[in-house]
Amino acid sequence: PSSPLSSRCRMECRDVPAETLYDVLHDIEYRKKWDTNVIETFDIGKLTVNSDVGYYASVGLVVPMVPGGTWDVITLRSWLPMGNDYIIMNYSVKHPKYPPRKDMVRAVSIQTGYLIEGTGAKSCTITNLAQVDPKGSLPKWVVNKSSQFLAPKAMRRMYKACLKYPEWKQRHEPHLKPWLFPEQSRLPALALSELSLQHADSLENIDESSLPESREERGEASDEDSLN
């Protein structure tokens, strides 16, 4: 059986304002451009003006620390702007319309989040804390070893995406930012009673050895190509 894993990764971002990094982490349409591991991602519904539930499926990286395999996760996400600083946190929940799939390993986010701290008009730092149970049959030592370089690599890719975001956003509904302006949200309302906490020990382990290898492993889709 898999065991919960924890990681902490911090990065300084020059030439990236804190608000831009915050936008990139929220903008699901842009994520489909820069996240080369994503298979499918969408928002399911909103709970409050600063919390929603979403689905994310990827090859290789559910959060930036889980290597190999094909994974998905459903999370309840909350966010809070605090002047020049921002917090985004999530944890796994169950939704009756999105049970675990047979062709993917359902990972569990026990507690994952980002702290963005503005350090200047055009600079910030980001700290990613993640505690997840990747499930599946990968040996723990493989996941631990891989997470040491996968998390920083994912953060660097995100940094490159931030540099290109302002130009991209100008061509893709530049004024649509429901994470800043809740009245713009197009998501259906969810009741908290529809959800339940997803505990890691309540999921069956699935052998992902026959599932496709990750794009990270195949070396496909460069960062530059994915943002065009």
N, C-alpha and C positions, 0 to 999 in steps of 0.2 A: 504494500500500500504506500501511496505517496505521503509526504509529510509537508506541513506548511513551511514556506520559505519566505525569508525576509530580505529586502535589499534597500539600500539608501544610496542615492546618486545626486550629486550637486554639480551645477554647471554655471559658469559666468557667461552671460550673453552680451557681447558688445554689439552696438549698432542695432539693438532690438529693444524698443520700449516695453515696459512691463505689460501695458495694455495690448500690445500686438501679440505677445506670447499668450496672453489670456484669451484673446480672440481665436488664435490658432488651435488652442486646446479645445475650444468649444465648437468651432465651425466644422460640422460633420461633412459638409460637401467638400471642403478643402482637404479634409483628412483622406478622403477617397483618392486625392491626387498625390499626396506626399507619402502616405503610409503604404509602402510597397508590399506589405504583408497582409493587408486587409482583403478579406473575401467578401464580406457583407457587413454593413453597419447601418443602423437606423435608430431613430428615437421612437419609443413606443408610446409614451404619453407623459404628461406633466402632473406633478403632485401639488406644487406651490409655485410661486413666482421664481424661486431659486432652487428648485429640485425637480428632477425628471428621472425616467427609467429608460434605459436604452439597451440595445443588443449589439454585440460586436463579435464577429467571427474572423479568424485569421489563420494564416499558415505560418506557424513558427513562433509568433509573439502575441500572446493575449494581453499581457502587460509586458513591459520591456525587460523581462527576465526569464521567460519560459521558451526554451528552444525546441525545435523539431515538432512534428505532428501537426494536426489540424484541430484547433481549439475554438470554443466559443464561450461567451459569458454574458449574463444579464445583470446589470448593476443599477442600483439606485444612486444617483449622483446629486450632490449638493454643492453650491458654490457661494462665495461671499467676497465681494470687493471691499477692501479696507483702505481707502485712499490710494496710495501708490502700490499697495500690496494686494494679493489675491490668494484665495484658498479654494481648491477644488478637491472634494473627497468622494469616494464611492465605496460601496460594498455590495456583495451579491445578494440578489433576491430571487424568489420564485414567482413566475407569472404563469397563470393557468393556460394561456394561449401559446406559450413558448417553452414546452418541456424539453429536456435533453434530447438531442438528435442521435440517431444510431451511427451517423457518419462522422461525428465529431466527439471530442472529449470536452465535457462541460467543466471548465475550470471554475474555481471559487475565489473571488476576491474577498478576503477576510476584512481587510482595510487597506485601501490604496488612495494616494492623493498627491497633490502638487501644492507647493508653496512658492509663489512668485513674489519676489521682493524688488521693487524699483530701486535702483542705485544711482540713477541720473535720468536726464531727459531722454536719452537714447540707450540706456543700458539697464540690465536687471540680472538677477540670479534666480535660478529655479532649483528647487529641491524636490526630488521624487522619493516618496516612501511607499513601499509596497510590501504587503504581507498576503501571500496567495497560496492556495493549494492547487497545483497544476493538474492533479489527478493523473490518469493514464498510467502507463507502465514504464516510463523512463526511469532509470536508476537515479537516486537522489544525487549521487556524486556528479553525474553528468549535468543535471540541471544546475547544481550549485556552481560547477566550474564554468559552464556556459554563461550563466547570469552575470559573471564578473566582467565579461566584455560585451555582452549583448545590451545591457542597460545603458552604458555610456555610448555605445554605437547608435542606439535608438535616439538618445538625447541629442547627439550631434546631427542626426538626420532631421530632427524636429527644429533644431536651430537653423539649418539651411532653409527649411520650409518657411520659417518666420521671416527671413530676409526677402523672400519672394512674395509673401502674403499681401502686402499693401497693393502691389501692382495687380495681382490676381483678383483681389476683392473688388477693385475698381471696375472689373469686367464681369462680376458675378454678384448682382444685387448688393451694391456697396452699402446701402442703408439698412439692410436686413441683419440685425444682430439681436435676436430675441433674448440672448443671455444678458444683454444690457438693457433692452427695452421689452419687458414681459408682454406688453400689449401686442407685440408683433408675433407672438407664438402661434403656430398653426397646429400645435399638438392637441389631441383630445385629453380631457381631464381624466385622471385616474384617482380612484379612491384607495386609500391606504389599506383598506380591508381586502382589496384584490390581491395584495402581495403578502408574502411571508418571507422571513429570513432564510437564506440558503446556507445551511451548515455544511461544511466540507464532508463530515462523516455520513451524510445522508445521500450521497451520490455514489453510484456504482462505478468502480474502475472499469475503463474500457481500454482494450488493447489497441493502440493506434499504430502498431508496427507496420500494418499494411496500407496506411494512409499516405498521401503524397508527401514528399519532402518539401521543406520550406523553400521559398524563393531566395531567402538568405543563404541557404546551403547551395542552391544552384547558381547563385551569382547573377540572377536575372534582374532586369528593371533597375537601371541606375537611378540615383537621386535626381539627376538633371532631367532624365527622360520623364520621370513620374510627375514633374511639376509643370510640364509644358501644356 
